[in-house]
């Protein structure tokens, strides 16, 4: 076929090239820390996770779909805080009877969504005004609480340690601006009523409460600063033939992110394409990238498993774990991450475009760019990029099929290292070019 000689016009356009980065997260024994991690910057915000018992959502409702995010209440079940719903109404506060409380329905936080806490699990899902702990009142615009809750807490890391019992009444969310709730000892002593103004927690998900110190804690970093959090939470785990809710150390993703799991022998080198199935389950990464062992030290990590995260800013990252170590002195997680500016399209096209050839290389006056398309493509974009990531030339060809062969003038380029990038229907490939 006849070659096309391109003489690029020069202009600036920034792109990011893929680069793999090794990183690690260090946590205290027993996972008494949460580490909020920013995939782009590598920044780590580390906070204690054993200083709170319940947490109240502080994000605003965005009807009609995002109302749960405004009425969620969590329990710190990863730190052995247990929650039980009684049949007693708030009006029965003074006569509340805890006889047989261990047989009451116990609730756990969802590991699928930040918007379904333990207090929300009993909601009537066919009723959009029911939030599990209370109902929305269309006249007052408040969500009004109903039942008394029993919270069983311990300061010991041992789940079987004796519990301190508190009774709790969630009175209401006043017009999506303020939480009002009361808690006390079972006999009514040491009663405390607290209010939480949502406006005091802008750009956060939750305000946290310690029922022993009777304090409200601002412990989260801003939502705009993190993508995943290394934390301790309860999940269904099968141990010794028995499936139960069990505290695990795992990774949860940001409420605006989506994640896909990829389990294949090439997991650590796979370039993300449109065959990936992203979902919003916050524990898609979760805990089971490692194998549970009962002895202190290094735990086996699955080497044919990686995860792809699309952040709220529409950036893609591949992450896979390389080491996990836990003993009585420390806990260490090592992982690799790679940034991708976009998905690469379908895998068939990705395989074909990987046949990209450039020659001569090194070059001086011109360079040939060749590849083969196994299917018609709507457009082919060829770019010449310098070492700073600046696009110094670009040309687009419409409706291409089969052999693709162009000649690019390089006589105007200074000696050095460049990159030739070709993109077709979202699939990218690039090669290094040396100019003499």
C-alpha positions as CSV (number, residue, x, y, z in Angstrom):
1,X,0.0,0.0,0.0
2,X,1.1,3.6,-0.5
3,X,2.6,5.2,2.5
4,X,1.4,8.5,3.8
5,X,4.1,11.0,4.8
6,X,3.1,13.1,7.8
7,X,4.7,16.4,8.7
8,X,3.3,17.1,12.2
9,X,2.3,20.5,13.3
10,X,3.5,21.3,16.8
11,X,1.3,22.0,19.8
12,X,1.2,21.1,23.5
13,X,-1.0,18.5,25.1
14,X,-0.3,16.7,28.3
15,X,-0.7,13.0,28.8
16,X,0.3,10.5,31.5
17,X,2.3,7.4,30.7
18,X,1.8,4.2,32.6
19,X,4.2,3.5,35.4
20,X,4.2,0.9,38.1
21,X,4.8,2.0,41.7
22,X,5.5,-0.2,44.7
23,X,4.1,1.0,48.0
24,X,3.1,-0.3,51.4
25,X,0.8,0.4,54.4
26,X,2.0,-0.2,57.9
27,X,-0.6,-0.8,60.6
28,X,-0.5,-1.6,64.3
29,X,-1.2,-5.2,65.5
30,X,-4.9,-6.1,65.6
31,X,-5.6,-3.5,62.9
32,X,-6.3,-0.7,65.4
33,X,-5.6,1.9,62.6
34,X,-7.5,2.9,59.5
35,X,-5.3,4.0,56.6
36,X,-7.0,6.2,54.0
37,X,-5.0,6.0,50.8
38,X,-4.8,8.3,47.7
39,X,-4.0,6.3,44.6
40,X,-2.6,9.3,42.7
41,X,-0.4,10.8,45.3
42,X,0.3,7.9,47.5
43,X,-0.7,10.0,50.5
44,X,-1.7,8.0,53.6
45,X,-4.0,9.4,56.3
46,X,-3.8,7.2,59.4
47,X,-6.4,7.3,62.2
48,X,-7.4,5.2,65.1
49,X,-10.4,2.9,64.6
50,X,-10.9,1.7,68.2
51,X,-12.1,5.0,69.6
52,X,-15.7,5.0,68.4
53,X,-18.8,2.8,68.7
54,X,-21.4,4.2,66.3
55,X,-21.3,6.6,63.4
56,X,-23.9,8.9,61.8
57,X,-24.0,9.9,58.1
58,X,-23.4,13.5,57.5
59,X,-23.8,13.7,53.7
60,X,-26.9,15.4,52.4
61,X,-29.8,13.6,50.8
62,X,-30.0,13.9,47.0
63,X,-33.5,12.7,46.1
64,X,-34.8,10.6,44.5
65,X,-31.9,8.1,44.5
66,X,-29.4,9.2,47.1
67,X,-31.4,9.4,50.3
68,X,-29.8,6.5,52.2
69,X,-26.5,8.3,52.3
70,X,-28.1,10.9,54.5
71,X,-29.7,8.5,57.0
72,X,-27.1,5.7,57.5
73,X,-25.9,4.7,60.9
74,X,-22.9,2.4,61.3
75,X,-21.7,0.3,64.3
76,X,-18.0,-0.5,64.8
77,X,-18.5,-4.2,64.3
78,X,-14.9,-4.7,63.2
79,X,-13.9,-3.8,66.8
80,X,-16.4,-6.2,68.5
81,X,-19.2,-3.6,69.0
82,X,-22.5,-5.5,68.8
83,X,-25.9,-4.1,67.9
84,X,-29.3,-5.5,68.8
85,X,-32.8,-4.2,67.9
86,X,-35.4,-4.5,70.6
87,X,-39.1,-4.6,70.3
88,X,-39.4,-1.8,72.8
89,X,-40.4,1.6,71.5
90,X,-38.7,4.8,72.5
91,X,-41.8,5.7,74.6
92,X,-40.8,2.6,76.8
93,X,-37.4,4.1,77.6
94,X,-37.9,4.1,81.4
95,X,-39.2,0.5,81.5
96,X,-36.8,-1.0,79.0
97,X,-36.3,-4.7,79.7
98,X,-33.1,-6.5,78.4
99,X,-34.2,-10.0,79.4
100,X,-32.9,-12.4,76.7
101,X,-31.1,-9.7,74.8
102,X,-28.6,-12.1,73.3
103,X,-31.5,-13.7,71.3
104,X,-32.6,-10.4,69.8
105,X,-31.9,-9.8,66.1
106,X,-28.3,-8.7,65.7
107,X,-27.3,-6.4,62.8
108,X,-24.0,-5.8,61.0
109,X,-22.9,-3.1,58.5
110,X,-23.1,-4.0,54.9
111,X,-19.8,-4.6,53.1
112,X,-21.5,-3.7,49.8
113,X,-22.4,-0.1,50.4
114,X,-21.4,2.7,52.8
115,X,-25.1,3.6,52.7
116,X,-26.4,0.5,54.6
117,X,-25.3,0.5,58.2
118,X,-26.2,-2.0,60.9
119,X,-29.1,0.3,61.9
120,X,-30.5,0.3,58.4
121,X,-30.6,-3.5,57.8
122,X,-34.1,-4.0,59.0
123,X,-35.6,-1.4,56.7
124,X,-38.6,-2.2,54.5
125,X,-37.0,-1.9,51.0
126,X,-40.3,-1.5,49.3
127,X,-41.0,1.6,51.4
128,X,-38.7,4.6,50.3
129,X,-39.5,6.4,53.6
130,X,-38.3,3.6,55.9
131,X,-34.6,3.7,56.9
132,X,-34.6,0.8,59.4
133,X,-34.2,2.9,62.5
134,X,-36.9,5.5,61.6
135,X,-39.4,6.8,59.1
136,X,-39.5,9.9,57.0
137,X,-42.3,12.3,58.0
138,X,-43.5,14.2,54.9
139,X,-45.0,17.0,57.0
140,X,-42.1,17.8,59.3
141,X,-39.4,16.7,56.8
142,X,-37.7,14.8,59.7
143,X,-36.7,11.1,59.9
144,X,-38.2,10.0,63.2
145,X,-36.9,7.1,65.2
146,X,-39.0,4.3,66.6
147,X,-37.3,1.4,68.5
148,X,-34.8,1.3,71.4
149,X,-31.4,-0.2,70.4
150,X,-29.0,-2.1,72.6
151,X,-25.3,-1.6,72.0
152,X,-22.8,-4.0,73.5
153,X,-19.3,-2.7,73.6
154,X,-15.9,-3.9,74.9
155,X,-12.5,-2.2,75.2
156,X,-10.8,-5.6,74.8
157,X,-9.6,-6.9,71.4
158,X,-11.0,-10.3,72.5
159,X,-14.5,-10.6,71.0
160,X,-15.5,-12.9,73.9
161,X,-14.6,-10.4,76.6
162,X,-17.4,-9.1,78.8
163,X,-19.6,-6.4,77.3
164,X,-20.8,-3.1,78.6
165,X,-24.4,-2.5,77.6
166,X,-25.9,0.8,76.5
167,X,-29.4,1.6,75.5
168,X,-29.8,4.0,72.6
169,X,-32.7,6.0,71.1
170,X,-32.3,7.7,67.8
171,X,-34.8,10.5,68.0
172,X,-34.6,12.0,64.6
173,X,-32.7,13.7,61.8
174,X,-34.1,17.2,61.8
175,X,-34.8,18.4,58.2
176,X,-31.6,16.6,57.0
177,X,-29.5,19.1,59.1
178,X,-29.0,17.6,62.6
179,X,-29.0,14.2,64.3
180,X,-30.5,14.0,67.8
181,X,-30.1,10.9,70.0
182,X,-29.9,9.7,73.6
183,X,-28.0,6.9,75.2
184,X,-27.5,5.7,78.8
185,X,-26.7,2.7,80.9
186,X,-29.4,0.0,80.9
187,X,-30.8,1.3,84.2
188,X,-31.1,4.8,82.8
189,X,-28.2,6.3,84.7
190,X,-25.5,8.4,83.0
191,X,-28.0,9.5,80.4
192,X,-26.7,11.8,77.6
193,X,-28.4,13.5,74.7
194,X,-26.2,14.6,71.8
195,X,-26.7,16.5,68.6
196,X,-24.6,16.3,65.5
197,X,-24.8,19.1,62.9
198,X,-24.1,17.9,59.5
199,X,-22.7,21.2,58.5
200,X,-19.8,20.7,60.9
201,X,-18.6,17.7,58.8
202,X,-18.5,19.0,55.3
203,X,-16.8,16.7,52.7
204,X,-17.0,13.7,55.1
205,X,-19.2,10.6,55.2
206,X,-19.7,10.1,58.9
207,X,-19.5,11.7,62.4
208,X,-18.3,9.2,65.0
209,X,-19.5,8.8,68.6
210,X,-17.8,7.2,71.6
211,X,-20.5,6.1,73.9
212,X,-18.1,5.8,76.9
213,X,-16.5,9.2,76.7
214,X,-19.8,10.7,75.3
215,X,-17.9,12.5,72.6
216,X,-18.4,13.2,68.9
217,X,-15.2,12.6,66.9
218,X,-14.2,14.0,63.6
219,X,-11.8,11.3,62.4
220,X,-12.1,10.9,58.6
221,X,-10.0,12.7,56.1
222,X,-11.9,14.7,53.5
223,X,-13.8,12.7,50.9
224,X,-11.8,14.4,48.1
225,X,-8.5,13.2,49.5
226,X,-8.7,9.3,49.4
227,X,-9.7,6.4,47.1
228,X,-9.4,3.3,49.3
229,X,-9.2,2.6,53.0
230,X,-7.3,-0.2,54.7
231,X,-9.5,-1.1,57.7
232,X,-11.1,-3.7,59.9
233,X,-14.7,-4.8,59.4
234,X,-16.9,-7.8,59.6
235,X,-17.6,-10.1,56.6
236,X,-18.9,-13.5,56.0
237,X,-16.0,-15.9,56.3
238,X,-15.8,-19.7,56.2
239,X,-13.6,-21.1,58.9
240,X,-13.2,-24.8,59.7
241,X,-16.4,-25.6,57.7
242,X,-18.5,-22.9,59.4
243,X,-19.6,-19.6,57.8
244,X,-20.0,-16.7,60.1
245,X,-19.6,-13.0,60.4
246,X,-15.9,-12.5,61.3
247,X,-13.6,-9.5,61.7
248,X,-11.2,-9.2,58.9
249,X,-8.5,-6.7,57.7
250,X,-9.4,-5.6,54.2
251,X,-9.7,-2.8,51.7
252,X,-12.9,-0.8,51.0
253,X,-13.2,1.7,48.2
254,X,-14.5,5.3,48.1
255,X,-18.2,5.7,47.6
256,X,-17.7,7.3,44.2
257,X,-15.3,4.6,42.9
258,X,-16.0,1.3,41.2
259,X,-13.8,-1.8,41.2
260,X,-13.3,-4.9,39.1
261,X,-11.6,-8.1,40.1
262,X,-9.3,-9.9,37.6
263,X,-8.3,-13.4,38.4
264,X,-6.0,-14.9,35.7
265,X,-2.4,-16.0,35.4
266,X,-1.5,-12.7,33.8
267,X,-3.3,-10.6,36.4
268,X,-0.3,-8.6,37.4
269,X,0.4,-7.5,33.8
270,X,-3.1,-7.3,32.4
271,X,-3.9,-3.9,30.8
272,X,-7.5,-2.9,31.6
273,X,-10.0,-3.2,28.8
274,X,-13.7,-2.9,28.3
275,X,-14.2,-6.6,29.2
276,X,-13.8,-5.8,32.9
277,X,-16.9,-5.8,35.0
278,X,-16.8,-2.9,37.3
279,X,-19.2,-2.7,40.3
280,X,-19.9,-0.4,43.2
281,X,-19.5,-3.0,46.0
282,X,-17.2,-1.3,48.4
283,X,-15.5,-4.6,49.5
284,X,-14.8,-5.8,46.0
285,X,-11.1,-5.7,46.9
286,X,-11.9,-6.8,50.4
287,X,-9.8,-9.2,52.4
288,X,-9.5,-12.5,50.5
289,X,-6.5,-11.5,48.3
290,X,-4.6,-13.3,51.1
291,X,-5.1,-16.7,52.6
292,X,-6.0,-17.0,56.3
293,X,-3.3,-18.5,58.5
294,X,-3.3,-19.0,62.3
295,X,0.4,-18.5,62.8
296,X,2.1,-15.1,63.1
297,X,4.3,-13.9,60.3
298,X,3.9,-13.8,56.5
299,X,0.5,-14.9,55.1
300,X,0.2,-16.3,51.5
301,X,-0.9,-13.7,48.9
302,X,-2.6,-14.8,45.7
303,X,-0.3,-14.0,42.8
304,X,-2.9,-14.5,40.0
305,X,-5.2,-11.8,41.3
306,X,-5.4,-8.0,40.6
307,X,-8.0,-5.3,41.0
308,X,-8.9,-2.3,38.8
309,X,-10.2,0.8,40.4
310,X,-12.0,3.6,38.5
311,X,-11.9,6.6,40.8
312,X,-14.4,9.4,41.1
313,X,-12.2,11.5,38.8
314,X,-12.4,8.8,36.1
315,X,-8.8,7.6,36.5
316,X,-8.0,3.9,36.4
317,X,-5.6,2.0,38.6
318,X,-4.4,-1.6,38.7
319,X,-3.5,-2.8,42.2
320,X,-2.2,-6.1,43.3
321,X,-0.8,-7.3,46.6
322,X,2.7,-8.8,47.0
323,X,3.1,-9.3,50.8
324,X,1.1,-9.5,53.9
325,X,2.7,-9.8,57.4
326,X,1.1,-9.8,60.8
327,X,2.4,-10.6,64.2
328,X,2.2,-9.1,67.8
329,X,4.4,-6.2,66.8
330,X,3.3,-5.0,63.5
331,X,1.1,-5.4,60.4
332,X,2.5,-4.7,56.9
333,X,0.8,-4.8,53.5
334,X,2.8,-4.4,50.3
335,X,1.3,-3.8,46.9
336,X,2.0,-2.5,43.4
337,X,-0.2,0.1,41.6
338,X,-0.2,1.2,38.0
339,X,-2.1,4.2,36.5
340,X,-4.0,4.0,33.2
341,X,-5.7,7.0,31.7
342,X,-8.4,4.9,30.1
343,X,-9.6,1.4,29.2
344,X,-8.0,-0.1,26.2
345,X,-11.2,-1.2,24.4
346,X,-11.9,-4.9,23.5
347,X,-9.2,-7.5,24.0
348,X,-9.3,-8.6,20.3
349,X,-8.4,-5.2,19.1
350,X,-5.8,-4.8,21.9
351,X,-4.0,-7.9,20.7
352,X,-3.9,-6.7,17.1
353,X,-2.7,-3.2,17.9
354,X,0.1,-4.6,20.1
355,X,1.8,-5.5,16.7
356,X,2.8,-1.9,16.4
357,X,6.2,-1.5,14.6
358,X,8.3,1.6,14.1
359,X,11.4,1.7,11.9
360,X,14.1,2.8,11.3
361,X,14.9,3.1,15.0
362,X,17.1,5.1,15.7
363,X,15.8,7.5,13.0
364,X,16.8,10.8,11.6
365,X,14.7,12.0,8.6
366,X,11.6,9.9,9.0
367,X,10.1,6.9,10.7
368,X,7.6,4.3,9.5
369,X,4.7,3.4,11.7
370,X,3.0,0.1,11.0
371,X,0.3,-2.1,12.6
372,X,-2.5,-4.4,11.5
373,X,-6.2,-4.1,12.4
374,X,-8.2,-7.3,12.6
375,X,-11.5,-5.4,12.4
376,X,-12.5,-2.0,11.0
377,X,-11.9,0.9,13.4
378,X,-13.6,4.3,13.3
379,X,-10.5,6.3,13.7
380,X,-6.7,6.0,14.2
381,X,-4.8,8.7,16.1
382,X,-1.0,8.9,15.8
383,X,0.9,11.0,18.3
384,X,4.5,11.9,18.8
385,X,5.4,12.5,22.4
386,X,8.5,13.8,24.0
387,X,10.1,12.8,27.3
388,X,8.1,15.4,29.3
389,X,4.8,13.9,28.2
390,X,4.2,16.8,25.7
391,X,2.5,15.9,22.5
392,X,4.5,17.6,19.7
393,X,2.5,16.2,16.8
394,X,-0.8,14.5,16.1
395,X,-2.8,13.2,13.2
396,X,-6.1,11.3,12.9
397,X,-7.2,8.9,10.2
398,X,-10.9,8.0,9.7
399,X,-12.3,4.5,9.0
400,X,-9.3,2.3,8.8
401,X,-9.1,-1.5,8.3
402,X,-6.3,-4.0,7.7
403,X,-2.7,-2.9,7.2
404,X,-2.0,0.5,8.6
405,X,1.3,2.1,7.4
406,X,2.4,5.8,7.6
407,X,5.7,7.6,7.3
408,X,6.3,10.4,9.8
409,X,8.8,13.2,9.1
410,X,11.3,13.5,12.1
411,X,13.8,15.8,10.5
412,X,12.7,18.7,12.6
413,X,13.2,16.9,15.9
414,X,16.2,17.4,18.2
415,X,18.2,14.3,19.0
416,X,16.8,12.4,22.0
417,X,14.2,9.9,23.1
418,X,10.5,10.2,22.1
419,X,7.4,8.0,22.1
420,X,5.2,7.1,19.2
421,X,1.6,6.4,20.4
422,X,-1.2,5.0,18.3
423,X,-4.8,4.8,19.4
424,X,-7.8,3.2,17.7
425,X,-11.3,3.0,19.3
426,X,-9.9,3.5,22.8
427,X,-7.1,1.0,22.4
428,X,-3.6,2.3,22.8
429,X,-0.1,1.1,22.0
430,X,3.2,3.0,22.1
431,X,6.9,2.4,21.2
432,X,10.1,4.3,22.2
433,X,11.7,6.2,19.3
434,X,15.3,7.4,19.3
435,X,16.3,10.4,17.1
436,X,19.9,10.6,16.2
